[in-house]
């Protein structure tokens, strides 16, 4: 399978479109192993991110025989994470800048990176509010 991880060669529109498609897939169909593989292959998320912020590797392995690997809560969390990634790309307008911002430790987070806040609704809200401030030129 070809690796379609976003690159700076992809336009922002292509990356945003890809994230919207993935968001719709997760929202409107059973989340299979193939969909999780597609998310990892076509976004900045890694399997470790999925295991850390959505559900554990052991849980996914135990559910492997089921048609839907994620509970409704886990599914909602994955959708919110995809939305945050999409919003970061839109705010920064550049794949590398968005990825670096999400993955680089911040002193405001006591050395954690914004990605560390994913997997918690209040963490996603913190990241979203921070991105809104950046988008509107408010110092953070």
C-alpha positions in Angstrom: 0.0 0.0 0.0 1.3 3.4 -0.9 2.1 5.7 2.0 -0.1 8.9 1.6 1.2 10.7 4.7 0.7 14.4 4.0 3.8 16.2 2.7 4.5 19.8 1.9 4.0 18.9 -1.7 0.3 18.3 -1.0 -1.8 21.5 -1.0 -3.5 22.5 2.2 -6.8 21.9 0.3 -5.8 18.3 -0.4 -4.8 17.7 3.2 -8.0 19.3 4.6 -10.1 17.3 2.1 -8.4 14.1 3.2 -9.1 14.9 6.8 -12.8 15.6 6.0 -13.1 12.3 4.3 -11.6 10.5 7.2 -13.8 12.3 9.6 -16.9 11.3 7.6 -15.7 7.7 7.4 -15.3 7.5 11.2 -18.6 9.3 11.7 -20.7 7.2 9.3 -19.3 3.7 9.1 -17.9 1.0 11.3 -14.3 1.7 12.3 -12.4 -1.2 11.0 -8.7 -2.0 11.1 -8.5 -0.7 7.5 -9.9 2.7 8.5 -7.4 3.0 11.4 -4.6 2.0 8.9 -5.8 4.6 6.5 -5.8 7.3 9.2 -2.2 6.4 10.1 -1.1 6.3 6.5 -2.7 9.6 5.5 -2.4 11.9 8.6 0.2 12.9 11.1 -1.3 10.4 13.6 0.7 7.3 14.4 -0.5 4.0 15.8 1.0 5.1 19.1 -1.2 8.2 19.0 -4.3 6.1 18.4 -3.3 3.8 21.3 -2.6 6.7 23.6 -5.4 9.1 22.8 -8.3 6.9 21.6 -8.0 3.3 22.9 -5.3 0.9 23.9 -3.5 -1.6 21.6 -4.8 -4.4 23.8 -8.4 -3.2 23.5 -8.2 -3.0 19.7 -6.6 -6.4 19.6 -9.4 -7.9 21.7 -12.1 -6.3 19.5 -10.4 -7.4 16.3 -13.2 -9.9 15.5 -15.9 -7.2 15.9 -17.1 -5.1 12.9 -16.6 -1.8 14.9 -13.4 -1.5 16.8 -14.3 1.6 18.7 -17.0 2.5 21.2 -19.1 5.6 20.5 -17.0 7.5 23.0 -13.7 6.4 21.3 -15.2 7.2 17.9 -16.1 10.7 19.1 -12.7 11.2 20.5 -11.1 10.2 17.2 -13.3 12.6 15.3 -12.4 15.4 17.6 -8.7 14.6 17.2 -9.0 14.7 13.4 -10.9 18.0 13.7 -8.1 19.5 15.8 -5.4 18.4 13.3 -7.5 19.9 10.5 -7.9 23.1 12.4 -4.2 23.3 13.1 -3.4 22.9 9.4 -5.9 25.7 8.6 -4.5 28.1 11.2 -0.8 27.6 10.3 -1.4 27.2 6.6 1.7 24.9 6.5 2.0 21.2 7.2 5.4 21.4 8.9 4.4 24.4 11.1 1.1 22.7 12.2 2.8 19.4 12.9 5.7 21.1 14.8 3.3 23.1 16.8 1.2 20.1 17.8 4.3 17.9 18.6 6.7 20.5 20.1 6.7 20.8 24.0 5.4 24.2 25.2 6.5 25.9 28.4 2.8 26.9 28.9 2.0 23.2 29.1 4.9 22.5 31.5 7.0 20.9 28.9 4.2 18.8 27.3 3.2 19.2 23.7 -0.4 20.0 22.6 -0.7 16.4 21.3 -0.4 15.3 24.9 -3.7 16.9 25.6 -5.6 14.8 23.1 -7.7 12.0 24.4 -9.4 14.3 26.9 -12.3 16.5 26.0 -11.0 19.3 28.2 -7.6 18.9 26.5 -9.1 19.2 23.1 -10.9 22.4 24.2 -7.6 23.8 25.5 -6.0 23.1 22.1 -8.9 24.5 20.2 -9.0 27.8 22.3 -5.2 28.1 21.8 -5.6 27.7 18.1 -8.4 30.3 18.0 -6.1 32.8 19.7 -3.3 32.1 17.3 -5.6 32.4 14.4 -6.7 35.9 15.6 -3.2 37.0 16.4 -3.6 37.0 20.2 -0.4 36.3 22.0 -0.4 33.0 23.9 
